[in-house]
Amino acid sequence: MMLLIFGALLVAMVLAWFGFGRVADLAILACLLLAIGEFLWLIHNPQHGFRMPWIQVHHIAVPGGDS
């Protein structure tokens, strides 16, 4: 999947280099959509839905502090 993303980015850069700006914009949009799709695919868990285990937010009670 990353190969497709980098391929779309490479196509966009080559098209922009040769002056095809509108088509390069479409290739950048394809790159962005592929990256978003891969991100959502990577964080999806069939049991819990979408979650990011590297971001854990818990309230930790500090002894003697306000809770």
C-alpha positions, 0 to 999 in steps of 0.5 A: 500500500505504501508503494502505491502512495509513494508511486502517486506522489512520484507521479505528482512530482514528475507531472508538476516538473513537466508543467502538468499542474492540474493533473499533478493536483489530482495525483496529490489528491490520490496520494492523500486519499490512499494515505488516509485509507491506509491509516484507517485500515491500520487502526481498525480493530474488528472487536473495538472499531477504530482505536489508536493503542499508542494514544492512551488517556487515563485519569491517574489519581495523585495521592493527596491531590485533587481528583 
